[in-house]
């Protein structure tokens, strides 16, 4: 689980996380399975991962928070998104049009040419 790797990395460089890491998930069924202590036949194939996640939830290292798919910012890194969604996600991440920014910087550095 990448969040555990990131927490270890932060600890190694001197920034020990002192609160839960919030994981945003757009799948209510996955959240329910991770929080449910009862094993079902449908979850046998993910049982090891479920136990690992359940343990981290119980000790307070992570917490799940539901987010609608349309608001899942990480999709820009993992899925093909349409241009409109791409621009909306960039805006939410406070990332502007880098081409326009570079053009402005060049004009400021070289106003006559």
C-alpha positions as CSV (number, residue, x, y, z in Angstrom):
1,X,0.0,0.0,0.0
2,X,1.6,3.2,-1.2
3,X,0.4,5.3,1.8
4,X,2.5,3.1,4.1
5,X,5.5,3.6,2.0
6,X,5.0,7.3,2.0
7,X,4.6,7.4,5.8
8,X,7.9,5.4,6.2
9,X,9.7,7.8,3.8
10,X,8.4,10.8,5.7
11,X,9.6,9.2,9.0
12,X,13.0,8.4,7.5
13,X,13.6,12.0,6.5
14,X,12.5,13.4,9.9
15,X,8.8,14.1,9.4
16,X,7.0,11.4,11.3
17,X,3.2,11.5,10.6
18,X,1.3,12.2,13.8
19,X,-2.2,11.7,12.5
20,X,-4.2,9.4,10.3
21,X,-3.6,9.3,6.6
22,X,-6.9,9.9,4.8
23,X,-7.5,7.7,1.8
24,X,-10.1,9.0,-0.7
25,X,-12.0,6.1,-2.2
26,X,-14.8,6.2,-4.9
27,X,-16.0,2.7,-4.2
28,X,-18.4,2.4,-1.3
29,X,-18.3,-1.4,-1.5
30,X,-14.5,-1.4,-1.0
31,X,-14.8,0.8,2.0
32,X,-17.5,-1.4,3.5
33,X,-15.5,-4.6,2.9
34,X,-12.4,-3.0,4.6
35,X,-14.5,-2.1,7.7
36,X,-16.5,-5.3,7.9
37,X,-15.0,-7.9,10.3
38,X,-16.9,-10.8,8.6
39,X,-15.3,-12.6,5.7
40,X,-17.5,-13.4,2.7
41,X,-16.9,-15.8,-0.1
42,X,-16.8,-12.8,-2.5
43,X,-13.8,-11.4,-0.7
44,X,-11.6,-14.5,-0.3
45,X,-9.3,-13.4,-3.2
46,X,-8.5,-10.1,-1.5
47,X,-8.4,-11.5,2.1
48,X,-4.7,-10.8,2.8
49,X,-5.0,-7.2,1.6
50,X,-8.2,-6.7,3.5
51,X,-6.6,-7.9,6.8
52,X,-3.7,-5.5,6.2
53,X,-6.0,-2.6,5.6
54,X,-8.3,-3.5,8.5
55,X,-5.3,-3.6,10.8
56,X,-4.2,-0.2,9.7
57,X,-7.7,1.1,10.2
58,X,-8.0,-0.4,13.7
59,X,-4.7,1.1,14.9
60,X,-5.6,4.5,13.5
61,X,-2.9,4.8,10.8
62,X,-5.3,5.3,7.9
63,X,-9.0,6.2,7.5
64,X,-11.2,6.0,4.4
65,X,-13.3,8.8,3.1
66,X,-15.8,8.4,0.3
67,X,-15.4,10.8,-2.7
68,X,-17.5,10.8,-5.8
69,X,-15.7,9.5,-8.9
70,X,-16.0,12.9,-10.6
71,X,-14.1,14.5,-7.7
72,X,-11.3,11.9,-7.5
73,X,-8.2,14.0,-8.2
74,X,-5.9,11.0,-8.5
75,X,-7.6,9.9,-11.7
76,X,-5.5,12.4,-13.6
77,X,-2.5,10.2,-12.7
78,X,-4.1,6.8,-13.3
79,X,-6.8,7.0,-16.0
80,X,-7.4,8.6,-19.3
81,X,-9.7,11.6,-18.6
82,X,-11.5,13.8,-21.0
83,X,-10.2,17.3,-21.6
84,X,-12.9,19.0,-19.5
85,X,-12.2,16.8,-16.5
86,X,-8.4,17.2,-17.0
87,X,-8.8,21.0,-16.8
88,X,-11.1,20.8,-13.8
89,X,-8.7,18.5,-11.9
90,X,-5.7,20.8,-12.8
91,X,-7.7,23.8,-11.4
92,X,-8.5,21.8,-8.2
93,X,-4.8,21.0,-7.8
94,X,-4.0,24.7,-8.4
95,X,-2.0,23.9,-11.5
96,X,-2.4,26.4,-14.3
97,X,-1.6,26.4,-17.9
98,X,2.2,25.9,-17.9
99,X,2.6,27.0,-21.5
100,X,1.0,30.4,-20.8
101,X,3.1,30.7,-17.6
102,X,6.3,30.0,-19.5
103,X,5.4,32.5,-22.2
104,X,4.9,35.2,-19.6
105,X,8.2,34.4,-17.9
106,X,10.0,34.5,-21.3
107,X,8.4,37.9,-22.1
108,X,9.4,39.3,-18.7
109,X,13.0,38.1,-19.1
110,X,13.2,39.3,-22.8
111,X,10.8,42.1,-23.2
112,X,12.1,43.2,-26.6
113,X,12.4,39.9,-28.3
